[in-house]
Amino acid sequence: MLNRFMATVAVMCMAMLAWAQPAHAQQQTVNFTLGYFTPLGEDARTTGDVLNANRSFLFFDLKDFNTASVGGEWLFPLGQYLEGGAGVSFSTRTVPSVYQDFVDSDGTEVDQDLRLRMVPITFSFRLLPLGQHTGFQPYIGAGVAVIPWRYSESGEFIDFGAGNVIFRDTFVATGTNAGPVVLGGIRFAGRSVSSGFEIRYQKAEGDVGNDFAAPKIDLGGWTYNFTVGVRF
């Protein structure tokens, strides 16, 4: 599936570059984003998600994975009412957790850290109903995100099959998975700078393997971005 997505991304990039050539008189923008990522809630997550499975015996909340997101994006016109975009962002969060119903023999918690890192690489198209040359530019868009990710659990664990033995270890899963992105926002554009606000939704899932409580991890969620752009 990833190969099909990568092929789609390549076609999109070639089409963007080809269509951008006649629009050279219109301005391009390098956008910098500072945002807040919130993962999908329990009921919206994929079946077999490791975080949902962990919540059945570990104490933490999915909202604990809310975190800051930073990124950059190149936007280029594809005519008066359409533009293309290619960008990358970064988010990471470490969440402490403990077993709900078990403690160590000395009464201390059996604790571990859950960590998720994502680096979405996004290719998108935006529709600007009011056009490129107005100062106020609402837009909606869609595209595809290719997401390199890393998920780990590190700390103390209980081996229930060996008489509730407590041991220390680190379990790590990595991957690159792709999925759809939809977005919408508003932009205030001047001659050389722009600023605005954007809401972005991504949906993807990865495989973490057999060392965890469930075989998959849901990479989906919402990002609320403040944007500042340099136009040229």
C-alpha positions in Angstrom: 0.0 0.0 0.0 2.8 2.4 0.8 4.3 1.9 -2.7 1.0 2.9 -4.2 0.9 6.0 -2.1 4.4 6.9 -3.0 3.6 6.5 -6.7 0.6 8.7 -6.2 2.7 11.3 -4.4 5.3 11.3 -7.2 2.5 11.9 -9.8 1.1 14.7 -7.7 4.5 16.4 -7.4 5.1 16.2 -11.2 1.7 17.6 -11.9 2.2 20.4 -9.4 5.5 21.4 -10.9 4.1 21.3 -14.5 1.0 23.3 -13.6 3.0 25.9 -11.6 5.0 27.0 -14.6 2.4 29.2 -16.3 1.6 30.9 -13.0 5.1 32.3 -12.4 3.8 35.8 -12.2 1.8 34.9 -9.1 3.4 34.7 -5.7 4.8 31.7 -3.9 4.9 31.4 -0.2 7.2 29.6 2.3 5.0 29.0 5.3 6.1 28.3 8.9 3.7 26.7 11.2 3.3 26.4 15.0 0.5 24.2 16.1 -1.1 21.8 18.5 -1.7 18.2 17.6 -4.5 16.2 19.2 -4.8 12.4 18.5 -8.1 10.8 17.7 -10.3 9.8 20.7 -10.9 6.3 21.9 -14.0 5.6 19.7 -12.5 7.0 16.5 -9.3 5.0 16.6 -8.5 2.0 14.4 -9.3 -1.5 15.6 -6.3 -3.1 17.3 -4.8 0.2 18.3 -2.0 -0.2 20.9 -2.9 2.9 22.9 -6.5 1.8 23.3 -5.3 -1.6 24.3 -2.8 -0.2 26.9 -5.6 1.8 28.5 -7.3 -1.4 29.6 -4.4 -2.0 32.1 -2.3 1.2 32.3 -3.3 4.5 33.7 -3.0 7.4 31.3 -5.3 9.4 29.0 -5.2 9.7 25.2 -5.3 13.5 25.7 -1.9 13.2 27.4 -0.5 12.7 23.8 -1.7 16.2 22.9 1.5 18.1 21.9 3.1 21.0 20.0 3.8 20.7 16.3 6.2 22.7 14.2 6.7 22.7 10.5 7.3 24.4 7.2 5.6 24.3 3.8 6.2 25.5 0.3 3.0 26.9 -1.4 2.9 27.7 -5.1 0.0 28.9 -7.3 -1.6 26.7 -9.9 -3.8 29.5 -11.3 -6.0 32.1 -9.8 -8.0 29.8 -7.5 -5.8 26.8 -6.9 -2.4 26.2 -5.2 -0.2 23.3 -4.4 1.7 22.6 -1.3 4.6 20.4 0.0 5.7 20.5 3.6 6.9 18.7 6.6 6.1 18.9 10.3 7.3 17.4 13.6 5.7 16.4 16.8 6.8 14.2 19.8 5.3 13.4 23.1 6.4 11.2 26.1 3.5 10.2 28.4 4.1 8.6 31.8 1.9 5.7 32.8 1.5 3.1 35.6 -0.3 -0.2 36.0 -3.8 0.3 37.2 -4.2 -2.7 39.6 -0.6 -3.7 40.5 2.2 -2.2 42.5 5.7 -3.4 43.4 6.4 -5.4 46.6 7.6 -2.2 48.3 4.4 -0.4 47.4 5.9 1.7 44.6 4.2 2.1 41.2 5.1 -0.1 38.3 5.7 2.8 35.8 6.8 3.2 32.2 7.0 6.0 29.6 5.0 5.8 26.3 6.5 7.9 23.5 5.2 8.7 20.0 7.1 10.7 17.4 5.7 11.6 14.0 7.2 13.6 11.0 4.4 14.0 8.5 5.5 14.9 4.9 2.4 16.3 3.2 1.5 17.0 -0.4 -1.7 19.0 -0.9 -3.9 21.1 -3.1 -5.8 24.1 -1.9 -8.9 25.8 -3.4 -9.1 29.6 -2.7 -12.7 30.7 -3.6 -11.8 34.4 -3.5 -8.7 34.0 -5.5 -4.9 34.6 -5.1 -4.9 38.4 -5.2 -7.2 39.3 -2.3 -5.9 40.2 1.1 -8.3 37.9 2.8 -7.9 34.3 1.6 -10.1 31.5 3.0 -9.2 28.1 1.7 -10.0 24.4 1.8 -7.7 21.5 0.7 -6.8 17.9 0.6 -3.8 15.7 -0.1 -1.7 12.8 1.2 0.7 12.6 4.2 3.6 10.2 4.3 4.4 9.8 8.0 7.6 8.4 9.4 6.9 7.5 13.0 8.5 5.9 16.1 6.6 4.5 19.1 8.3 3.1 22.2 7.4 1.8 25.7 10.2 2.0 28.2 10.4 1.3 32.0 9.0 -1.5 34.2 6.7 -4.2 33.0 5.0 -7.3 34.6 5.3 -10.8 33.2 2.0 -12.3 34.3 3.0 -15.7 32.8 6.0 -16.0 35.0 4.4 -15.3 38.4 4.0 -11.5 38.0 7.7 -10.9 37.7 8.6 -7.2 37.3 11.3 -6.5 34.8 12.8 -3.4 33.0 12.9 -3.2 29.2 12.4 -1.0 26.2 10.1 -1.9 23.3 10.4 0.1 20.0 8.5 0.1 16.8 9.1 2.3 13.7 7.6 2.7 10.3 6.5 4.9 7.5 2.8 4.9 6.6 0.6 7.1 4.4 -2.9 8.4 4.5 -5.3 11.2 3.5 -5.2 14.8 4.8 -7.9 17.4 4.7 -7.5 21.0 5.7 -9.1 24.4 5.9 -8.1 27.8 7.0 -7.9 31.6 6.5 -4.9 33.6 5.4 -4.2 37.3 5.5 -1.8 38.0 2.7 0.3 41.1 2.1 2.9 41.8 -0.6 5.8 40.1 1.3 4.3 38.4 4.3 1.2 36.5 5.3 -0.4 35.1 8.5 -3.3 32.9 9.3 -4.9 30.0 11.1 -5.5 26.4 9.8 -7.1 23.2 10.9 -5.7 20.0 9.5 -6.9 16.4 9.8 -4.8 13.3 9.0 -5.7 9.6 9.1 -3.1 6.8 8.9 -2.1 3.7 10.9 1.0 1.7 11.4 2.0 -1.8 12.5 3.9 -2.1 15.8 4.4 -5.9 15.8 3.9 -8.6 18.4 5.9 -7.1 21.3 3.0 -4.8 22.3 -0.5 -5.2 23.7 -2.0 -4.7 20.2 -0.6 -4.9 16.7 -1.4 -1.4 15.3 -1.0 2.2 16.2 -3.4 4.9 15.0 -1.5 8.0 13.7 -4.6 10.0 13.0 -5.6 13.3 14.6 -6.2 17.0 14.3 -3.6 19.8 14.1 -4.5 23.4 14.8 -1.8 25.6 13.2 -0.9 29.3 13.4 0.9 30.2 10.1 3.4 32.9 9.1 4.5 33.1 5.5 7.2 34.8 3.4 5.9 35.6 -0.1 8.1 36.0 -3.1 
